[in-house]
């Protein structure tokens, strides 16, 4: 894995906004394009920052006045899940196929028992050692 460089994996189809773009417009662009972030650039396309879906959690949590909207209005109800004995390759394939970053782990008897995320997969990959040839 040491010979695979970022250039081979990175996306180059970036969605950018300016620092004065309204949060609502940035969120709309993210939804329309099915992306989890927009890159904030100045007029010379220089990096100023990044706005992510995680930032929107903070925006909603800190908004005043509160919207008083229940999660049932926006939650996904047709949830794709995995089980504890699934291979990580199958989980990664499922996440890529659906564009997911989180996959609940369920057990028929116990219900929801965990969550696997893209961060979990990246952490695993960062610790995998390629075996030396025998």
PyMOL commands that set and color helices and strands:
alter all, ss='L'
color gray80, all
select helices_A, chain A and resi 6-9+23-33+53-61+71-73+88-98+118-127
alter helices_A, ss='H'
color red, helices_A
select strands_A, chain A and resi 16-17+37-41+47-52+81-82+102-107+111-117
alter strands_A, ss='S'
color yellow, strands_A
deselect
rebuild
show_as cartoon
